Amino acid sequence: MTQQRPSGNYRWTICALIFMATTINYLDRSVISLLKPELEKKFHWTESDYSDIVIAFQLCYAIGLLLAGRLIDSVGTKIGYAISILGWSIAAVGHAIVKSTVGFVIARGALGISEAGNFPSAIKTVAEWFPKKERALATGIFNSGANIGAVAAPLSVPFIAAKWGWQWAFIITGSLGFIWLICWFIFYEIPSRQKRLSKEEYDFIHSDADEKKETDANTDTGNVSWMQLLKFKQTWAFIIGKFLTDPVWWFFLFWLPAFLKAGYGLEKEAVAIPIALVYTLSTIGSIWGGWLPLHFIKKGWQVFRARKTSMFIYAMFAVPVLLAQLTGGINMWMAVIIIGLATAGHQAWSANIFTTVSDMFPKKAVASVTGIGGMAGALGGMLIAWLAGAMFDYYKALGKIETGYYIMFIICGSAYLIAWFIMHLLVPKMQRVDL
């Protein structure tokens, strides 16, 4: 790999843009979990009602990922990303006019299908704007926006709802996407058309030997069929990795406030600091997770070895969740730290599993493969949401809801190591696909 250094850092401006989009994406999807105690009283939700609302989001998110990946590979990142964030901002604000449980199911579905465009767009953007050795770091940075959004939500949503009502929590957070759209059209263009980009930085971006012919001018758009992509083990490695590990993040995202209430009696504003701590740790994990493989590559390691070694380390971060009896009288702050380490490990893992797509596939297929794997992750999220809702209702009726959480933590703690071993068997050296 070339060791040249670019003149200019405009690619990091692009990284900042997709970081902000990801922050807004997760802020918008996190609002409902923080308003759950108030909304379940107002609309008389059971745990299964809430899981149905979560499943509606995840089902539409899964469908949206499959469609968004293909759309973005067809129309390009600039227009594809804009369509996505416009749609989810409208859907997020639309929650404020909902009058029934069915209405929330519809609103969450609309949010899910439109939010699905974020990650295929962002991963394709990173592939277009960064050389391989920097992609995990760039992905880790923009992916940390998920944690910032999740931190910002408990620090703002309960207070907005307490002062102005739950409707305004949806309106204010949902409106941020419209502001981002203005910045996107001002600052974004693919490298070959970006006048703010120096020739030296452009050459650095396209410095990978196996991508010399893949300039963004001819790979910003493409049309590779899903069936063609499903023939490759590389696609299935990404699909299985996402299916097994994404549900863990979904579970913590949607049930962490409920866990703190069930296990420690915390609700409303009281959950703000513990949840903020969890996602602060996640932010650190995301950025560190992107830095570690870059560190290994600079030491002379091959890309696939650096990536897989890092992912194994991150998988171990979830093991304490498997071993610790979080609902058995453990100190609340210790439980929060253990969960925070697990979510940090997830975000570090996520930064790298996303990057494996651009490691193994040409740029013209990156959004499509990301969408297929993302759909698998969302389907896994649906499965865990259904399982959690049914299990919590069952054990709540027995007065033993802590048992339900214990079972879920066993699942969460073991998922990453299982995924790592399967991916290793399928693509031991992460060989590149020739399309």
C-alpha positions as CSV (number, residue, x, y, z in Angstrom):
1,M,0.0,0.0,0.0
2,T,1.2,3.4,-0.9
3,Q,2.5,5.6,2.0
4,Q,1.9,8.9,0.2
5,R,0.3,11.7,2.2
6,P,-2.4,13.9,0.6
7,S,-2.4,17.6,0.2
8,G,-5.7,18.6,1.8
9,N,-8.2,16.9,4.1
10,Y,-11.5,17.6,2.4
11,R,-12.5,13.9,2.7
12,W,-12.9,14.5,6.5
13,T,-15.4,17.2,5.7
14,I,-17.4,14.5,3.9
15,C,-16.9,12.2,6.9
16,A,-18.3,15.0,9.2
17,L,-21.4,15.3,7.0
18,I,-22.2,11.6,7.2
19,F,-21.4,11.6,10.9
20,M,-24.1,14.3,11.4
21,A,-26.6,12.4,9.2
22,T,-26.0,9.2,11.3
23,T,-26.4,11.2,14.5
24,I,-29.8,12.5,13.3
25,N,-30.8,9.1,12.2
26,Y,-30.3,7.5,15.6
27,L,-31.7,10.5,17.5
28,D,-34.9,10.1,15.5
29,R,-35.2,6.4,16.0
30,S,-34.4,6.6,19.8
31,V,-37.2,9.0,20.7
32,I,-39.9,6.4,21.1
33,S,-38.0,4.3,23.6
34,L,-37.6,7.3,25.9
35,L,-41.3,8.2,25.6
36,K,-42.4,4.6,26.1
37,P,-43.5,5.0,29.8
38,E,-45.7,8.0,28.9
39,L,-47.0,6.6,25.6
40,E,-47.8,3.2,27.1
41,K,-50.0,4.8,29.7
42,K,-51.7,7.1,27.2
43,F,-52.3,4.4,24.6
44,H,-52.5,1.4,27.1
45,W,-49.7,-0.6,25.5
46,T,-48.6,-4.0,26.6
47,E,-45.1,-5.2,26.2
48,S,-46.2,-7.0,23.1
49,D,-47.9,-3.9,21.7
50,Y,-44.5,-2.1,22.0
51,S,-42.7,-5.0,20.4
52,D,-45.2,-4.8,17.5
53,I,-44.3,-1.1,17.0
54,V,-40.6,-2.0,17.1
55,I,-41.1,-4.9,14.7
56,A,-43.0,-2.6,12.3
57,F,-40.0,-0.3,12.2
58,Q,-37.6,-3.2,11.7
59,L,-39.6,-4.9,9.0
60,C,-39.9,-1.7,7.0
61,Y,-36.2,-1.0,7.7
62,A,-35.3,-4.4,6.4
63,I,-37.3,-3.9,3.2
64,G,-36.0,-0.4,2.9
65,L,-32.3,-1.5,3.2
66,L,-32.7,-3.9,0.3
67,L,-34.4,-1.2,-1.9
68,A,-32.1,1.6,-0.7
69,G,-28.9,-0.2,-1.5
70,R,-30.1,-0.8,-5.1
71,L,-31.4,2.8,-5.5
72,I,-28.2,4.4,-4.2
73,D,-26.0,2.2,-6.5
74,S,-28.3,3.3,-9.3
75,V,-28.7,7.1,-8.7
76,G,-25.5,7.8,-6.7
77,T,-24.8,8.9,-3.2
78,K,-25.7,12.6,-3.5
79,I,-29.3,12.1,-4.6
80,G,-29.8,8.8,-2.8
81,Y,-28.8,10.2,0.6
82,A,-30.9,13.3,0.1
83,I,-34.0,11.2,-0.7
84,S,-33.5,9.1,2.4
85,I,-33.1,11.9,4.9
86,L,-35.9,13.9,3.5
87,G,-38.2,10.9,3.8
88,W,-37.2,10.0,7.4
89,S,-37.4,13.6,8.6
90,I,-41.0,13.9,7.3
91,A,-41.8,10.5,9.0
92,A,-40.2,11.5,12.3
93,V,-42.2,14.7,12.5
94,G,-45.3,12.8,11.5
95,H,-45.3,10.9,14.8
96,A,-46.6,14.0,16.5
97,I,-50.0,13.7,14.8
98,V,-50.5,10.0,15.7
99,K,-53.7,9.3,17.7
100,S,-53.6,5.5,18.2
101,T,-51.4,2.4,18.5
102,V,-52.0,1.5,14.9
103,G,-50.9,5.0,14.0
104,F,-47.6,4.5,15.7
105,V,-47.2,1.2,13.8
106,I,-47.7,3.1,10.5
107,A,-45.4,6.0,11.5
108,R,-42.6,3.7,12.6
109,G,-42.9,1.8,9.4
110,A,-42.5,5.0,7.4
111,L,-39.5,6.0,9.5
112,G,-38.0,2.5,9.1
113,I,-38.2,2.4,5.3
114,S,-36.7,5.9,4.8
115,E,-34.0,5.6,7.5
116,A,-32.7,2.5,5.8
117,G,-30.9,4.7,3.2
118,N,-28.4,6.0,5.8
119,F,-25.9,3.2,6.0
120,P,-25.8,2.1,2.4
121,S,-25.3,5.8,1.4
122,A,-22.7,6.3,4.1
123,I,-20.7,3.2,3.4
124,K,-20.7,3.9,-0.3
125,T,-19.6,7.5,0.4
126,V,-16.7,6.2,2.5
127,A,-15.7,3.8,-0.3
128,E,-15.7,6.7,-2.8
129,W,-13.8,9.1,-0.5
130,F,-11.2,7.1,1.4
131,P,-8.5,4.5,0.6
132,K,-8.8,1.1,2.2
133,K,-6.4,1.8,5.1
134,E,-8.6,4.8,6.3
135,R,-12.0,3.3,5.7
136,A,-12.5,1.6,9.0
137,L,-11.4,4.8,10.8
138,A,-13.8,6.9,8.7
139,T,-16.5,4.4,9.2
140,G,-15.9,4.3,13.0
141,I,-16.1,8.1,13.1
142,F,-19.3,8.4,11.2
143,N,-20.8,5.4,12.9
144,S,-20.1,7.0,16.3
145,G,-22.9,9.4,15.3
146,A,-25.2,6.6,16.2
147,N,-23.9,6.8,19.8
148,I,-24.0,10.6,19.8
149,G,-27.6,10.5,18.7
150,A,-28.4,7.9,21.4
151,V,-26.7,10.1,24.0
152,A,-28.4,13.3,22.8
153,A,-31.8,11.6,22.9
154,P,-32.0,10.9,26.7
155,L,-30.4,14.3,27.4
156,S,-33.0,16.1,25.4
157,V,-36.2,14.1,24.7
158,P,-37.4,13.6,28.3
159,F,-37.0,17.3,29.0
160,I,-38.7,18.5,25.8
161,A,-41.6,16.1,26.5
162,A,-41.8,17.3,30.2
163,K,-41.9,21.0,29.1
164,W,-43.9,21.0,25.9
165,G,-45.4,17.6,25.5
166,W,-44.4,14.3,23.8
167,Q,-45.5,15.6,20.3
168,W,-42.8,18.4,20.4
169,A,-40.1,15.8,21.1
170,F,-40.9,14.2,17.7
171,I,-41.2,17.6,15.9
172,I,-38.0,19.2,17.1
173,T,-35.8,16.1,16.6
174,G,-37.4,15.3,13.3
175,S,-36.8,18.8,11.9
176,L,-33.0,18.5,12.2
177,G,-32.8,16.5,9.0
178,F,-34.1,19.4,6.9
179,I,-31.1,21.5,8.1
180,W,-28.7,18.8,7.2
181,L,-30.1,18.6,3.6
182,I,-29.0,22.2,3.0
183,C,-25.5,21.5,4.1
184,W,-25.4,18.3,2.0
185,F,-26.2,20.1,-1.2
186,I,-23.7,22.9,-0.4
187,F,-20.7,20.7,0.5
188,Y,-21.1,17.3,-1.2
189,E,-20.1,16.0,-4.6
190,I,-18.3,12.9,-5.7
191,P,-14.5,13.3,-5.8
192,S,-14.1,13.6,-9.5
193,R,-16.6,16.5,-9.5
194,Q,-15.6,18.2,-6.3
195,K,-13.8,21.5,-7.0
196,R,-12.7,21.9,-3.4
197,L,-10.6,18.7,-3.7
198,S,-6.8,18.9,-4.5
199,K,-5.3,16.6,-7.1
200,E,-2.9,15.2,-4.5
201,E,-5.8,14.3,-2.2
202,Y,-7.8,12.8,-5.2
203,D,-4.8,10.6,-6.0
204,F,-4.4,9.5,-2.4
205,I,-8.1,8.5,-2.3
206,H,-7.6,6.3,-5.4
207,S,-4.2,4.9,-4.3
208,D,-5.2,1.3,-3.6
209,A,-3.6,-1.0,-6.2
210,D,-6.6,-3.2,-6.7
211,E,-8.9,-0.2,-7.2
212,K,-6.8,1.8,-9.6
213,K,-9.4,1.4,-12.4
214,E,-12.3,2.0,-10.1
215,T,-12.5,5.8,-10.1
216,D,-15.7,7.3,-8.8
217,A,-16.5,8.7,-12.2
218,N,-17.4,5.3,-13.4
219,T,-18.5,3.6,-10.2
220,D,-20.8,6.2,-8.5
221,T,-23.7,4.4,-10.2
222,G,-24.0,0.8,-11.3
223,N,-26.4,-2.0,-11.6
224,V,-25.4,-5.4,-10.2
225,S,-28.2,-7.8,-9.6
226,W,-29.0,-9.2,-6.2
227,M,-28.9,-12.8,-7.5
228,Q,-25.4,-12.2,-8.9
229,L,-24.2,-10.9,-5.5
230,L,-25.8,-13.8,-3.6
231,K,-23.6,-16.3,-5.5
232,F,-20.5,-15.1,-3.5
233,K,-19.4,-16.4,-0.1
234,Q,-18.3,-12.8,0.7
235,T,-21.9,-11.7,0.5
236,W,-23.1,-14.5,2.8
237,A,-20.3,-13.7,5.3
238,F,-21.6,-10.2,5.6
239,I,-25.2,-11.3,5.7
240,I,-24.6,-13.8,8.5
241,G,-22.4,-11.4,10.5
242,K,-25.1,-8.7,10.4
243,F,-28.0,-11.1,11.1
244,L,-26.3,-12.4,14.3
245,T,-24.9,-9.1,15.7
246,D,-27.3,-6.3,14.7
247,P,-30.1,-7.6,16.9
248,V,-27.9,-7.0,20.0
249,W,-27.7,-3.3,19.2
250,W,-31.4,-3.2,18.4
251,F,-32.2,-4.8,21.8
252,F,-30.1,-2.3,23.8
253,L,-31.5,0.6,21.7
254,F,-35.1,-0.2,22.3
255,W,-35.1,-1.9,25.7
256,L,-32.3,-0.3,27.8
257,P,-34.7,2.3,29.3
258,A,-37.1,-0.4,30.1
259,F,-34.4,-2.6,31.7
260,L,-33.3,0.3,33.9
261,K,-36.9,0.8,35.0
262,A,-37.5,-3.0,35.6
263,G,-34.2,-3.6,37.3
264,Y,-33.5,-0.3,39.2
265,G,-36.8,1.7,39.1
266,L,-35.4,4.4,36.9
267,E,-37.7,6.3,34.5
268,K,-38.1,9.6,32.7
269,E,-35.3,12.1,33.4
270,A,-33.6,9.6,35.8
271,V,-32.5,7.4,32.9
272,A,-30.7,10.2,31.1
273,I,-27.2,9.9,32.8
274,P,-27.0,6.0,32.7
275,I,-28.1,5.9,29.1
276,A,-25.7,8.7,28.2
277,L,-22.9,6.8,29.8
278,V,-23.6,3.7,27.8
279,Y,-23.6,5.5,24.5
280,T,-20.6,7.6,25.5
281,L,-18.7,4.4,25.9
282,S,-20.1,3.3,22.5
283,T,-18.7,6.4,20.9
284,I,-15.3,5.7,22.2
285,G,-15.6,2.1,21.0
286,S,-16.6,3.1,17.5
287,I,-13.7,5.5,17.0
288,W,-11.2,3.2,18.6
289,G,-12.6,0.3,16.6
290,G,-11.8,2.2,13.4
291,W,-8.3,3.2,14.6
292,L,-7.1,-0.3,15.7
293,P,-7.0,-1.9,12.2
294,L,-5.4,1.2,10.8
295,H,-2.7,0.8,13.5
296,F,-2.2,-2.8,12.5
297,I,-2.0,-1.9,8.8
298,K,0.6,0.7,9.5
299,K,2.7,-2.0,11.3
300,G,2.7,-3.9,8.0
301,W,-0.2,-6.3,8.5
302,Q,-2.4,-7.3,5.6
303,V,-5.8,-5.7,5.5
304,F,-7.8,-8.9,6.1
305,R,-5.6,-9.9,9.0
306,A,-5.9,-6.4,10.6
307,R,-9.6,-6.4,10.1
308,K,-10.3,-9.9,11.5
309,T,-8.0,-9.7,14.5
310,S,-9.6,-6.4,15.5
311,M,-13.1,-7.9,15.1
312,F,-12.2,-10.8,17.4
313,I,-11.0,-8.4,20.0
314,Y,-14.3,-6.5,19.7
315,A,-16.3,-9.7,20.0
316,M,-14.8,-10.3,23.4
317,F,-16.2,-7.0,24.7
318,A,-19.6,-8.6,24.8
319,V,-18.6,-11.6,26.9
320,P,-19.1,-9.9,30.3
321,V,-22.8,-9.4,29.4
322,L,-23.0,-13.2,29.0
323,L,-21.2,-13.9,32.3
324,A,-22.6,-11.2,34.6
325,Q,-25.9,-11.6,36.3
326,L,-27.0,-8.0,35.6
327,T,-30.4,-8.5,37.1
328,G,-29.3,-10.3,40.2
329,G,-28.6,-7.5,42.6
330,I,-25.5,-6.1,40.9
331,N,-24.8,-2.4,41.4
332,M,-26.7,-0.3,38.8
333,W,-23.5,1.6,37.7
334,M,-21.6,-1.7,37.3
335,A,-24.4,-3.1,35.2
336,V,-24.4,0.1,33.1
337,I,-20.6,-0.1,32.6
338,I,-20.9,-3.8,31.5
339,I,-23.6,-3.0,29.0
340,G,-21.6,0.1,27.9
341,L,-18.6,-2.1,27.2
342,A,-20.8,-4.4,25.2
343,T,-22.2,-1.6,23.1
344,A,-18.7,-0.2,22.6
345,G,-17.6,-3.6,21.3
346,H,-20.7,-3.6,19.0
347,Q,-19.9,-0.2,17.5
348,A,-16.2,-1.2,17.0
349,W,-17.4,-4.4,15.4
350,S,-19.8,-2.5,13.2
351,A,-17.2,-0.1,12.0
352,N,-15.2,-3.1,10.7
353,I,-17.9,-5.4,9.4
354,F,-19.2,-2.5,7.3
355,T,-15.7,-1.9,5.9
356,T,-15.4,-5.6,4.9
357,V,-17.9,-4.8,2.1
358,S,-15.6,-2.3,0.4
359,D,-12.6,-4.6,1.2
360,M,-14.3,-7.4,-0.8
361,F,-16.5,-5.8,-3.4
362,P,-16.0,-3.1,-6.1
363,K,-17.5,0.3,-5.4
364,K,-20.4,-0.2,-7.8
365,A,-21.8,-3.0,-5.6
366,V,-21.0,-1.6,-2.1
367,A,-24.4,0.0,-1.4
368,S,-26.3,-3.1,-2.7
369,V,-24.3,-5.5,-0.6
370,T,-24.6,-3.2,2.4
371,G,-28.3,-3.1,1.9
372,I,-28.6,-6.9,1.7
373,G,-26.6,-7.4,4.9
374,G,-28.4,-4.6,6.6
375,M,-31.7,-6.2,5.7
376,A,-30.5,-9.4,7.3
377,G,-29.5,-7.4,10.5
378,A,-33.0,-5.8,10.6
379,L,-34.7,-9.2,10.2
380,G,-32.6,-10.4,13.2
381,G,-33.7,-7.3,15.0
382,M,-37.3,-8.2,14.3
383,L,-36.7,-11.7,15.7
384,I,-35.1,-10.4,18.9
385,A,-37.9,-7.8,19.3
386,W,-40.6,-10.5,19.0
387,L,-38.7,-12.8,21.4
388,A,-38.1,-10.0,23.9
389,G,-41.8,-8.9,23.9
390,A,-43.1,-12.4,24.3
391,M,-40.6,-13.3,27.0
392,F,-41.0,-10.2,29.0
393,D,-44.8,-10.5,29.0
394,Y,-44.5,-14.1,30.1
395,Y,-42.0,-13.5,32.9
396,K,-43.7,-10.3,34.0
397,A,-46.9,-12.3,34.6
398,L,-44.9,-14.7,36.8
399,G,-43.3,-11.7,38.6
400,K,-39.9,-12.8,37.3
401,I,-39.1,-10.3,34.5
402,E,-35.4,-10.3,35.6
403,T,-35.3,-13.9,34.2
404,G,-36.3,-12.7,30.8
405,Y,-33.5,-10.1,30.8
406,Y,-31.0,-12.7,31.9
407,I,-31.9,-14.9,28.9
408,M,-31.6,-12.0,26.6
409,F,-28.2,-11.0,27.9
410,I,-27.0,-14.6,27.3
411,I,-28.0,-14.2,23.7
412,C,-26.4,-10.8,23.4
413,G,-23.1,-11.9,25.0
414,S,-22.5,-14.9,22.7
415,A,-23.6,-13.5,19.3
416,Y,-20.3,-11.9,18.2
417,L,-18.0,-14.8,18.8
418,I,-20.4,-17.1,16.9
419,A,-20.6,-14.6,14.0
420,W,-16.8,-14.2,13.9
421,F,-16.2,-17.9,13.6
422,I,-18.7,-18.3,10.8
423,M,-17.3,-15.4,8.9
424,H,-13.8,-16.8,9.3
425,L,-14.9,-20.1,7.9
426,L,-16.5,-18.5,4.8
427,V,-13.9,-15.9,3.9
428,P,-10.6,-16.7,5.8
429,K,-8.7,-14.1,3.8
430,M,-11.5,-11.9,2.7
431,Q,-10.7,-12.4,-1.0
432,R,-11.9,-9.6,-3.4
433,V,-14.8,-10.3,-5.7
434,D,-14.4,-9.7,-9.4
435,L,-17.6,-8.3,-11.0
